[in-house]
Amino acid sequence: MTDGSDRVAVTLEEWPDDADSEEGVVVNWFVREGAAVEASASLCEVQIEKVSLDVYAPVDGTLVEVVKAEDDEFVRGDTLGWLAP
Amino acid sequence: MSKQSQRVERDLTMSRGMVEAIAHEMRENDEVFYMGEDVADYGGIFDSTQGLLDEFGYDRIMDVPISETAYLGAAVGAAQEGMRPIAELMFVDFFGVAMDQIYNQMAKNTYMSGGNVSVPMVLTAAVGGTYNDAAQHSQTLYGTFAHVPGIKVVVPSTAYDAKGLMHNAIRDDDPVLYMFHKRLMGIGWMPAPDGPKTPVPEEDYTIPFGSADVKREGEDVTIVTLGLHVHRALEAAEQLADDGVDAEVVDLRSLVPLDTDTIVGSVEKTGRLVVVDEDYRSFGVTGEIVATVADESLAALDAVERVAVPDVPIPYARPLEQEVIPDVDDIAAAVERTQ
């Protein structure tokens, strides 16, 4: 997914099947804005119904923006941050 | 940007720093394994083994029945036979049921055998309060374990230190008690302060025991502490800086061995000593540090303060627990009294 520029959205790829809730919370970011990451590196940890899940980098790139900061709530499909390949 | 020129930068939580070291050592050495209560499927109730089961399976990440005597004894035996077990005491408070295995077997078998066996095991344990889990699930008990000869005692305060100290613990040929504070682990339901999440190199590295770390340099007072209270002391130091008091914060990182040189060197510079501990006040870390400095350099001591838990069980009620566990203001007030 892109927003028209070259940026790639960071999202939780698979919502857990057994979750009733459509909401989660961001627990930890492991990468700061401006840092370079490789595809499939763990970018952040989220919790849905108290279960922790990692969100991975979809591509090699630089994390240019954190949209949902630690302790922020998000809903299924939300963009958590943006990567610039 | 080419892949070669990209520097991979990441911050890890303390739990992930610990787990990364354990996973590395398990890949390098087949004799390393982990056992404890809820360490396999659950990943450790404080995330101490998160993700390890997937890579290493049930033979090396073992859930055990609720008998600390049995599995800590098994760890001692496996270590004596040449394996490198890591055994987790879910809460350090539960040590009592396995005190013989810890205090008499793990700590003393090398001595009792005249050096014919070594016990290269790591005993991990979750410590600390601040989340209203009451008197039997909130202690640190640092002094209890640093007191007995034969056990090295390690207390990390950051992800960087947690990884390096864990590598060192697993490679050590003697028993090491690795005490991790729950509040520092970075768990979703128990948010950590900002400090423990740090950049952590992907490669392995060791931090030698007995090397305290000066987490903040200062000229006016030495604050000696460990674990969670490193971060509270650093916050107090920032407040004090606004009042013109420049505090040095020494993170012990290990109690046994104790880095006496760093502590004494700092007090000789500042002349004032504040020791901060989340353990009980009497017969513990605060008294030991003050006595050590008095032994080594009595003339350097212009003022001394101890900040610790008064000699009462940790209360369940939130306001009462907050009252007895030293907070930032308690540390700042103690420093002010030395000035």
Boltz contact constraints between the chains, C-beta under 6 A:
constraints:
  - contact:
      token1: [A, 27]
      token2: [B, 188]
      max_distance: 6.0
  - contact:
      token1: [A, 28]
      token2: [B, 13]
      max_distance: 6.0
  - contact:
      token1: [A, 28]
      token2: [B, 186]
      max_distance: 6.0
  - contact:
      token1: [A, 30]
      token2: [B, 10]
      max_distance: 6.0
  - contact:
      token1: [A, 30]
      token2: [B, 11]
      max_distance: 6.0
  - contact:
      token1: [A, 31]
      token2: [B, 10]
      max_distance: 6.0
  - contact:
      token1: [A, 35]
      token2: [B, 9]
      max_distance: 6.0
  - contact:
      token1: [A, 36]
      token2: [B, 6]
      max_distance: 6.0
  - contact:
      token1: [A, 36]
      token2: [B, 7]
      max_distance: 6.0
  - contact:
      token1: [A, 47]
      token2: [B, 188]
      max_distance: 6.0
